[in-house]
Amino acid sequence: MKKTAPSLPLFDYVGEVICGVDEAGRGPLAGPVFAAAVILDVRRPIAGLRDSKKLTAVSREYLAGEIKAHALSWAVAQCSEEEIDTLNILHASMLAMRRAVEALHVLPTLALIDGNRCPVMTIRSEAIVQGDDKVAAISAASILAKTARDAALQALHLVYPNYGFDQHKGYPTPMHLERLQLHGVSPVHRRSYAPVRALLDGADAS
């Protein structure tokens, strides 16, 4: 039977104010990358927090509402397609996470970051691999980042309905790749990503 990693305490050190940080949208071919930072309130625990990818869309939306209602502080930030193409997706994700932390109205003393890298910030930070399924505050950030990005792609679908952003959320599914070939590159596609760049290179050569 597979053992699951135990959840870390919300406040890992006495006197620390900890925020959880996570991003959503590194893999898609289109749309911004989003990040969220959350400081949970130990007096108002939220049941059901876990990695957003392991939740249904309905559960994510419900929990996002609970987080926004009960957290001590939360913030969502993003980096645009242009920033992704200029900086690369890793650095853009780090920048989005830093922006989310800096937007909190409660100042944390320690940021717990999902993954194995930390953005450069003025506060201390610690990277936790698979933290979105170990630390409640990171799980909460994962949920806010994911629901914010999904809503943004729903909005992009209204502007660019030919691509089906409401269904695949920009990820390189067979449907998306087919629509990309059929309709060409939109203004919200990430030009540095290989399938998009290949189309642009082909257009330049013709």
PyRosetta script that sets phi, psi and omega in degrees:
from pyrosetta import init, pose_from_sequence

init()
pose = pose_from_sequence("MKKTAPSLPLFDYVGEVICGVDEAGRGPLAGPVFAAAVILDVRRPIAGLRDSKKLTAVSREYLAGEIKAHALSWAVAQCSEEEIDTLNILHASMLAMRRAVEALHVLPTLALIDGNRCPVMTIRSEAIVQGDDKVAAISAASILAKTARDAALQALHLVYPNYGFDQHKGYPTPMHLERLQLHGVSPVHRRSYAPVRALLDGADAS")
pose.set_psi(1, 128.9)
pose.set_omega(1, -177.5)
pose.set_phi(2, -72.0)
pose.set_psi(2, 132.0)
pose.set_omega(2, 178.7)
pose.set_phi(3, -91.0)
pose.set_psi(3, 139.6)
pose.set_omega(3, 177.4)
pose.set_phi(4, -98.5)
pose.set_psi(4, 146.1)
pose.set_omega(4, 179.8)
pose.set_phi(5, -66.9)
pose.set_psi(5, 139.3)
pose.set_omega(5, -179.6)
pose.set_phi(6, -68.5)
pose.set_psi(6, 150.4)
pose.set_omega(6, 176.8)
pose.set_phi(7, -70.1)
pose.set_psi(7, 140.5)
pose.set_omega(7, 175.8)
pose.set_phi(8, -82.3)
pose.set_psi(8, 151.4)
pose.set_omega(8, 178.2)
pose.set_phi(9, -65.8)
pose.set_psi(9, 152.4)
pose.set_omega(9, -179.9)
pose.set_phi(10, -62.2)
pose.set_psi(10, -45.2)
pose.set_omega(10, 176.4)
pose.set_phi(11, -110.2)
pose.set_psi(11, 101.6)
pose.set_omega(11, -172.2)
pose.set_phi(12, -77.2)
pose.set_psi(12, -23.5)
pose.set_omega(12, -179.3)
pose.set_phi(13, -132.4)
pose.set_psi(13, 144.6)
pose.set_omega(13, 179.7)
pose.set_phi(14, -62.0)
pose.set_psi(14, 130.9)
pose.set_omega(14, 177.6)
pose.set_phi(15, 86.1)
pose.set_psi(15, -5.8)
pose.set_omega(15, 179.6)
pose.set_phi(16, -85.1)
pose.set_psi(16, 144.9)
pose.set_omega(16, 169.0)
pose.set_phi(17, -110.3)
pose.set_psi(17, 110.1)
pose.set_omega(17, -170.9)
pose.set_phi(18, -103.0)
pose.set_psi(18, 133.4)
pose.set_omega(18, 170.9)
pose.set_phi(19, -113.7)
pose.set_psi(19, 143.0)
pose.set_omega(19, 172.7)
pose.set_phi(20, -94.9)
pose.set_psi(20, 143.4)
pose.set_omega(20, -175.7)
pose.set_phi(21, -135.8)
pose.set_psi(21, 135.3)
pose.set_omega(21, 176.3)
pose.set_phi(22, -152.4)
pose.set_psi(22, 162.9)
pose.set_omega(22, 179.7)
pose.set_phi(23, -122.6)
pose.set_psi(23, 166.6)
pose.set_omega(23, 175.4)
pose.set_phi(24, -144.1)
pose.set_psi(24, 132.7)
pose.set_omega(24, 173.3)
pose.set_phi(25, 105.9)
pose.set_psi(25, 32.4)
pose.set_omega(25, 175.2)
pose.set_phi(26, -74.1)
pose.set_psi(26, -37.6)
pose.set_omega(26, -172.1)
pose.set_phi(27, -81.4)
pose.set_psi(27, -25.9)
pose.set_omega(27, -175.5)
pose.set_phi(28, -61.4)
pose.set_psi(28, 157.0)
pose.set_omega(28, 177.6)
pose.set_phi(29, -87.5)
pose.set_psi(29, -7.8)
pose.set_omega(29, -174.2)
pose.set_phi(30, -147.0)
pose.set_psi(30, 157.0)
pose.set_omega(30, 176.4)
pose.set_phi(31, 85.6)
pose.set_psi(31, 165.1)
pose.set_omega(31, 179.8)
pose.set_phi(32, -70.5)
pose.set_psi(32, 165.7)
pose.set_omega(32, 166.5)
pose.set_phi(33, -98.4)
pose.set_psi(33, 136.2)
pose.set_omega(33, -176.7)
pose.set_phi(34, -111.4)
pose.set_psi(34, 154.1)
pose.set_omega(34, 173.1)
pose.set_phi(35, -142.6)
pose.set_psi(35, 154.9)
pose.set_omega(35, 177.8)
pose.set_phi(36, -137.0)
pose.set_psi(36, 152.5)
pose.set_omega(36, 174.6)
pose.set_phi(37, -130.2)
pose.set_psi(37, 137.1)
pose.set_omega(37, -176.0)
pose.set_phi(38, -138.3)
pose.set_psi(38, 131.8)
pose.set_omega(38, 168.4)
pose.set_phi(39, -109.4)
pose.set_psi(39, 110.4)
pose.set_omega(39, -179.1)
pose.set_phi(40, -80.1)
pose.set_psi(40, 158.1)
pose.set_omega(40, 178.1)
pose.set_phi(41, -101.4)
pose.set_psi(41, 113.2)
pose.set_omega(41, -178.3)
pose.set_phi(42, -61.8)
pose.set_psi(42, -21.2)
pose.set_omega(42, 179.8)
pose.set_phi(43, -81.4)
pose.set_psi(43, -12.5)
pose.set_omega(43, -178.3)
pose.set_phi(44, -132.4)
pose.set_psi(44, 70.2)
pose.set_omega(44, -177.5)
pose.set_phi(45, -64.5)
pose.set_psi(45, 149.6)
pose.set_omega(45, -179.5)
pose.set_phi(46, -115.4)
pose.set_psi(46, 118.0)
pose.set_omega(46, -178.7)
pose.set_phi(47, -77.0)
pose.set_psi(47, 144.6)
pose.set_omega(47, 172.6)
pose.set_phi(48, 93.4)
pose.set_psi(48, 4.9)
pose.set_omega(48, 180.0)
pose.set_phi(49, -69.3)
pose.set_psi(49, 132.6)
pose.set_omega(49, 175.6)
pose.set_phi(50, -163.8)
pose.set_psi(50, 179.8)
pose.set_omega(50, 177.8)
pose.set_phi(51, -51.1)
pose.set_psi(51, 126.6)
pose.set_omega(51, -175.6)
pose.set_phi(52, -59.2)
pose.set_psi(52, -28.9)
pose.set_omega(52, -178.5)
pose.set_phi(53, -69.0)
pose.set_psi(53, -17.1)
pose.set_omega(53, -179.1)
pose.set_phi(54, -97.9)
pose.set_psi(54, 7.3)
pose.set_omega(54, 179.3)
pose.set_phi(55, -110.9)
pose.set_psi(55, 153.4)
pose.set_omega(55, 173.0)
pose.set_phi(56, -74.4)
pose.set_psi(56, 162.0)
pose.set_omega(56, 178.7)
pose.set_phi(57, -59.3)
pose.set_psi(57, -39.2)
pose.set_omega(57, 179.4)
pose.set_phi(58, -64.5)
pose.set_psi(58, -43.8)
pose.set_omega(58, 179.0)
pose.set_phi(59, -64.7)
pose.set_psi(59, -40.3)
pose.set_omega(59, 178.5)
pose.set_phi(60, -60.7)
pose.set_psi(60, -44.8)
pose.set_omega(60, -179.0)
pose.set_phi(61, -64.9)
pose.set_psi(61, -40.7)
pose.set_omega(61, 178.3)
pose.set_phi(62, -62.9)
pose.set_psi(62, -48.1)
pose.set_omega(62, -178.2)
pose.set_phi(63, -67.3)
pose.set_psi(63, -33.4)
pose.set_omega(63, 176.4)
pose.set_phi(64, -60.0)
pose.set_psi(64, -41.0)
pose.set_omega(64, 176.7)
pose.set_phi(65, -64.1)
pose.set_psi(65, -41.1)
pose.set_omega(65, 178.2)
pose.set_phi(66, -64.3)
pose.set_psi(66, -42.1)
pose.set_omega(66, 179.7)
pose.set_phi(67, -62.4)
pose.set_psi(67, -47.4)
pose.set_omega(67, -178.4)
pose.set_phi(68, -64.6)
pose.set_psi(68, -31.1)
pose.set_omega(68, -178.8)
pose.set_phi(69, -80.1)
pose.set_psi(69, -31.6)
pose.set_omega(69, -168.3)
pose.set_phi(70, -116.2)
pose.set_psi(70, -13.7)
pose.set_omega(70, -179.9)
pose.set_phi(71, -69.4)
pose.set_psi(71, 152.8)
pose.set_omega(71, 174.4)
pose.set_phi(72, -66.3)
pose.set_psi(72, -37.3)
pose.set_omega(72, 178.4)
pose.set_phi(73, -161.2)
pose.set_psi(73, 145.9)
pose.set_omega(73, 175.4)
pose.set_phi(74, -150.5)
pose.set_psi(74, 154.3)
pose.set_omega(74, 178.6)
pose.set_phi(75, -154.6)
pose.set_psi(75, 147.7)
pose.set_omega(75, 176.6)
pose.set_phi(76, -124.3)
pose.set_psi(76, 137.1)
pose.set_omega(76, 178.9)
pose.set_phi(77, -137.8)
pose.set_psi(77, 172.7)
pose.set_omega(77, -178.4)
pose.set_phi(78, -151.1)
pose.set_psi(78, 165.5)
pose.set_omega(78, 167.9)
pose.set_phi(79, -125.1)
pose.set_psi(79, 136.1)
pose.set_omega(79, -174.6)
pose.set_phi(80, -74.2)
pose.set_psi(80, 169.6)
pose.set_omega(80, 175.2)
pose.set_phi(81, -58.9)
pose.set_psi(81, -40.4)
pose.set_omega(81, 179.9)
pose.set_phi(82, -63.5)
pose.set_psi(82, -40.8)
pose.set_omega(82, 177.8)
pose.set_phi(83, -66.7)
pose.set_psi(83, -38.5)
pose.set_omega(83, 177.0)
pose.set_phi(84, -60.7)
pose.set_psi(84, -45.8)
pose.set_omega(84, -178.7)
pose.set_phi(85, -67.7)
pose.set_psi(85, -31.2)
pose.set_omega(85, -179.3)
pose.set_phi(86, -80.0)
pose.set_psi(86, -44.0)
pose.set_omega(86, -172.3)
pose.set_phi(87, -92.4)
pose.set_psi(87, -26.6)
pose.set_omega(87, -165.7)
pose.set_phi(88, 87.6)
pose.set_psi(88, 159.7)
pose.set_omega(88, -169.4)
pose.set_phi(89, -67.8)
pose.set_psi(89, -33.6)
pose.set_omega(89, 178.6)
pose.set_phi(90, -62.3)
pose.set_psi(90, -52.0)
pose.set_omega(90, -177.7)
pose.set_phi(91, -68.0)
pose.set_psi(91, -33.3)
pose.set_omega(91, 176.7)
pose.set_phi(92, -66.8)
pose.set_psi(92, -38.7)
pose.set_omega(92, 177.5)
pose.set_phi(93, -64.5)
pose.set_psi(93, -42.1)
pose.set_omega(93, 177.6)
pose.set_phi(94, -61.9)
pose.set_psi(94, -40.9)
pose.set_omega(94, -180.0)
pose.set_phi(95, -66.1)
pose.set_psi(95, -42.1)
pose.set_omega(95, 178.3)
pose.set_phi(96, -61.8)
pose.set_psi(96, -39.9)
pose.set_omega(96, 178.7)
pose.set_phi(97, -65.8)
pose.set_psi(97, -42.5)
pose.set_omega(97, 177.9)
pose.set_phi(98, -62.1)
pose.set_psi(98, -41.3)
pose.set_omega(98, 178.0)
pose.set_phi(99, -60.9)
pose.set_psi(99, -40.0)
pose.set_omega(99, -179.9)
pose.set_phi(100, -64.3)
pose.set_psi(100, -44.7)
pose.set_omega(100, 179.6)
pose.set_phi(101, -63.3)
pose.set_psi(101, -43.0)
pose.set_omega(101, -178.5)
pose.set_phi(102, -68.5)
pose.set_psi(102, -18.7)
pose.set_omega(102, 179.8)
pose.set_phi(103, -86.7)
pose.set_psi(103, -8.4)
pose.set_omega(103, 178.3)
pose.set_phi(104, -62.7)
pose.set_psi(104, 140.3)
pose.set_omega(104, 178.9)
pose.set_phi(105, -89.3)
pose.set_psi(105, -8.4)
pose.set_omega(105, 169.7)
pose.set_phi(106, -109.3)
pose.set_psi(106, 129.2)
pose.set_omega(106, -175.5)
pose.set_phi(107, -80.9)
pose.set_psi(107, 115.4)
pose.set_omega(107, 176.3)
pose.set_phi(108, -80.2)
pose.set_psi(108, 159.4)
pose.set_omega(108, 174.7)
pose.set_phi(109, -104.7)
pose.set_psi(109, -15.1)
pose.set_omega(109, -179.6)
pose.set_phi(110, -148.7)
pose.set_psi(110, 131.6)
pose.set_omega(110, 176.2)
pose.set_phi(111, -108.4)
pose.set_psi(111, 127.1)
pose.set_omega(111, 174.5)
pose.set_phi(112, -99.4)
pose.set_psi(112, 118.2)
pose.set_omega(112, -170.7)
pose.set_phi(113, -106.9)
pose.set_psi(113, 132.1)
pose.set_omega(113, 174.6)
pose.set_phi(114, -70.2)
pose.set_psi(114, 131.1)
pose.set_omega(114, 177.1)
pose.set_phi(115, 114.7)
pose.set_psi(115, -157.9)
pose.set_omega(115, -176.7)
pose.set_phi(116, -119.4)
pose.set_psi(116, 11.8)
pose.set_omega(116, 178.0)
pose.set_phi(117, -136.5)
pose.set_psi(117, 152.9)
pose.set_omega(117, 178.1)
pose.set_phi(118, -120.7)
pose.set_psi(118, 141.1)
pose.set_omega(118, 172.5)
pose.set_phi(119, -70.1)
pose.set_psi(119, 156.7)
pose.set_omega(119, 175.4)
pose.set_phi(120, -76.0)
pose.set_psi(120, 120.4)
pose.set_omega(120, -178.0)
pose.set_phi(121, -140.0)
pose.set_psi(121, 169.3)
pose.set_omega(121, 178.7)
pose.set_phi(122, -81.7)
pose.set_psi(122, -14.8)
pose.set_omega(122, 176.4)
pose.set_phi(123, -104.4)
pose.set_psi(123, 163.4)
pose.set_omega(123, 178.2)
pose.set_phi(124, -69.4)
pose.set_psi(124, 151.1)
pose.set_omega(124, 180.0)
pose.set_phi(125, -143.8)
pose.set_psi(125, 156.4)
pose.set_omega(125, 179.1)
pose.set_phi(126, -140.5)
pose.set_psi(126, 129.2)
pose.set_omega(126, 178.5)
pose.set_phi(127, -87.2)
pose.set_psi(127, 136.8)
pose.set_omega(127, -180.0)
pose.set_phi(128, -129.7)
pose.set_psi(128, 112.1)
pose.set_omega(128, 179.3)
pose.set_phi(129, -64.6)
pose.set_psi(129, 131.4)
pose.set_omega(129, -175.7)
pose.set_phi(130, 57.5)
pose.set_psi(130, 32.3)
pose.set_omega(130, -180.0)
pose.set_phi(131, -64.7)
pose.set_psi(131, -23.6)
pose.set_omega(131, -179.3)
pose.set_phi(132, -69.0)
pose.set_psi(132, -10.6)
pose.set_omega(132, 175.2)
pose.set_phi(133, -118.7)
pose.set_psi(133, 12.2)
pose.set_omega(133, -179.7)
pose.set_phi(134, -121.7)
pose.set_psi(134, -35.2)
pose.set_omega(134, -173.4)
pose.set_phi(135, -115.4)
pose.set_psi(135, 123.8)
pose.set_omega(135, -175.2)
pose.set_phi(136, -57.3)
pose.set_psi(136, -41.6)
pose.set_omega(136, -177.9)
pose.set_phi(137, -66.8)
pose.set_psi(137, -35.1)
pose.set_omega(137, 176.3)
pose.set_phi(138, -70.8)
pose.set_psi(138, -39.5)
pose.set_omega(138, 175.5)
pose.set_phi(139, -57.4)
pose.set_psi(139, -43.5)
pose.set_omega(139, 179.3)
pose.set_phi(140, -62.7)
pose.set_psi(140, -41.6)
pose.set_omega(140, 177.5)
pose.set_phi(141, -64.7)
pose.set_psi(141, -39.3)
pose.set_omega(141, 177.5)
pose.set_phi(142, -59.0)
pose.set_psi(142, -43.3)
pose.set_omega(142, -179.2)
pose.set_phi(143, -66.4)
pose.set_psi(143, -44.2)
pose.set_omega(143, -179.6)
pose.set_phi(144, -66.6)
pose.set_psi(144, -40.7)
pose.set_omega(144, 179.4)
pose.set_phi(145, -64.9)
pose.set_psi(145, -42.9)
pose.set_omega(145, -178.5)
pose.set_phi(146, -66.4)
pose.set_psi(146, -45.8)
pose.set_omega(146, -178.2)
pose.set_phi(147, -68.9)
pose.set_psi(147, -34.4)
pose.set_omega(147, 177.5)
pose.set_phi(148, -66.2)
pose.set_psi(148, -42.3)
pose.set_omega(148, -179.7)
pose.set_phi(149, -68.7)
pose.set_psi(149, -40.5)
pose.set_omega(149, 177.7)
pose.set_phi(150, -60.2)
pose.set_psi(150, -40.8)
pose.set_omega(150, 178.4)
pose.set_phi(151, -64.8)
pose.set_psi(151, -38.4)
pose.set_omega(151, 178.6)
pose.set_phi(152, -64.5)
pose.set_psi(152, -38.9)
pose.set_omega(152, 179.2)
pose.set_phi(153, -72.5)
pose.set_psi(153, -31.6)
pose.set_omega(153, 172.3)
pose.set_phi(154, -61.1)
pose.set_psi(154, -40.9)
pose.set_omega(154, 178.6)
pose.set_phi(155, -67.0)
pose.set_psi(155, -39.4)
pose.set_omega(155, 178.3)
pose.set_phi(156, -65.0)
pose.set_psi(156, -31.0)
pose.set_omega(156, 177.7)
pose.set_phi(157, -60.9)
pose.set_psi(157, -34.8)
pose.set_omega(157, 179.5)
pose.set_phi(158, -68.2)
pose.set_psi(158, -29.3)
pose.set_omega(158, -179.9)
pose.set_phi(159, -85.8)
pose.set_psi(159, -37.8)
pose.set_omega(159, -177.7)
pose.set_phi(160, -126.0)
pose.set_psi(160, 71.3)
pose.set_omega(160, -172.6)
pose.set_phi(161, -68.2)
pose.set_psi(161, -17.1)
pose.set_omega(161, -176.2)
pose.set_phi(162, -69.2)
pose.set_psi(162, -18.2)
pose.set_omega(162, -171.9)
pose.set_phi(163, -96.1)
pose.set_psi(163, -13.7)
pose.set_omega(163, 179.3)
pose.set_phi(164, 73.1)
pose.set_psi(164, 32.7)
pose.set_omega(164, -179.4)
pose.set_phi(165, -58.6)
pose.set_psi(165, -27.2)
pose.set_omega(165, 179.9)
pose.set_phi(166, -68.4)
pose.set_psi(166, -19.7)
pose.set_omega(166, -178.2)
pose.set_phi(167, -98.1)
pose.set_psi(167, -48.8)
pose.set_omega(167, -175.6)
pose.set_phi(168, -101.2)
pose.set_psi(168, -6.1)
pose.set_omega(168, 177.2)
pose.set_phi(169, 56.5)
pose.set_psi(169, 28.0)
pose.set_omega(169, 175.9)
pose.set_phi(170, 91.8)
pose.set_psi(170, -8.7)
pose.set_omega(170, -179.4)
pose.set_phi(171, -69.7)
pose.set_psi(171, 154.7)
pose.set_omega(171, -174.4)
pose.set_phi(172, -79.0)
pose.set_psi(172, 61.6)
pose.set_omega(172, 176.0)
pose.set_phi(173, -75.6)
pose.set_psi(173, 163.1)
pose.set_omega(173, 175.9)
pose.set_phi(174, -55.0)
pose.set_psi(174, -39.0)
pose.set_omega(174, 178.7)
pose.set_phi(175, -62.0)
pose.set_psi(175, -46.0)
pose.set_omega(175, -178.8)
pose.set_phi(176, -64.0)
pose.set_psi(176, -44.3)
pose.set_omega(176, -179.4)
pose.set_phi(177, -63.5)
pose.set_psi(177, -37.0)
pose.set_omega(177, 177.4)
pose.set_phi(178, -65.6)
pose.set_psi(178, -44.7)
pose.set_omega(178, 179.2)
pose.set_phi(179, -66.0)
pose.set_psi(179, -34.5)
pose.set_omega(179, 178.9)
pose.set_phi(180, -65.2)
pose.set_psi(180, -42.3)
pose.set_omega(180, 176.7)
pose.set_phi(181, -64.7)
pose.set_psi(181, -38.2)
pose.set_omega(181, -175.0)
pose.set_phi(182, -74.9)
pose.set_psi(182, -42.0)
pose.set_omega(182, -171.8)
pose.set_phi(183, -107.4)
pose.set_psi(183, -8.0)
pose.set_omega(183, -179.9)
pose.set_phi(184, 82.6)
pose.set_psi(184, -176.6)
pose.set_omega(184, -175.0)
pose.set_phi(185, -83.2)
pose.set_psi(185, 128.8)
pose.set_omega(185, 178.8)
pose.set_phi(186, -89.6)
pose.set_psi(186, 168.9)
pose.set_omega(186, 177.3)
pose.set_phi(187, -64.4)
pose.set_psi(187, -17.4)
pose.set_omega(187, -178.0)
pose.set_phi(188, -101.7)
pose.set_psi(188, 7.1)
pose.set_omega(188, 174.9)
pose.set_phi(189, -81.1)
pose.set_psi(189, 147.6)
pose.set_omega(189, 179.9)
pose.set_phi(190, -84.1)
pose.set_psi(190, 108.6)
pose.set_omega(190, -172.0)
pose.set_phi(191, -70.1)
pose.set_psi(191, -18.0)
pose.set_omega(191, 179.4)
pose.set_phi(192, -84.2)
pose.set_psi(192, -9.7)
pose.set_omega(192, -180.0)
pose.set_phi(193, -81.3)
pose.set_psi(193, 140.0)
pose.set_omega(193, -167.9)
pose.set_phi(194, -53.6)
pose.set_psi(194, -49.5)
pose.set_omega(194, -178.7)
pose.set_phi(195, -62.9)
pose.set_psi(195, -34.9)
pose.set_omega(195, 179.2)
pose.set_phi(196, -73.8)
pose.set_psi(196, -44.1)
pose.set_omega(196, 179.6)
pose.set_phi(197, -61.8)
pose.set_psi(197, -38.1)
pose.set_omega(197, 179.2)
pose.set_phi(198, -62.4)
pose.set_psi(198, -40.3)
pose.set_omega(198, 177.6)
pose.set_phi(199, -65.2)
pose.set_psi(199, -43.1)
pose.set_omega(199, 179.7)
pose.set_phi(200, -65.6)
pose.set_psi(200, -39.7)
pose.set_omega(200, 178.5)
pose.set_phi(201, -65.0)
pose.set_psi(201, -38.1)
pose.set_omega(201, 177.1)
pose.set_phi(202, -66.1)
pose.set_psi(202, -38.6)
pose.set_omega(202, 178.3)
pose.set_phi(203, -66.6)
pose.set_psi(203, -37.5)
pose.set_omega(203, -179.8)
pose.set_phi(204, -68.5)
pose.set_psi(204, -32.5)
pose.set_omega(204, -177.2)
pose.set_phi(205, -79.6)
pose.set_psi(205, -19.5)
pose.set_omega(205, -175.2)
pose.set_phi(206, -82.4)
pose.dump_pdb("model.pdb")
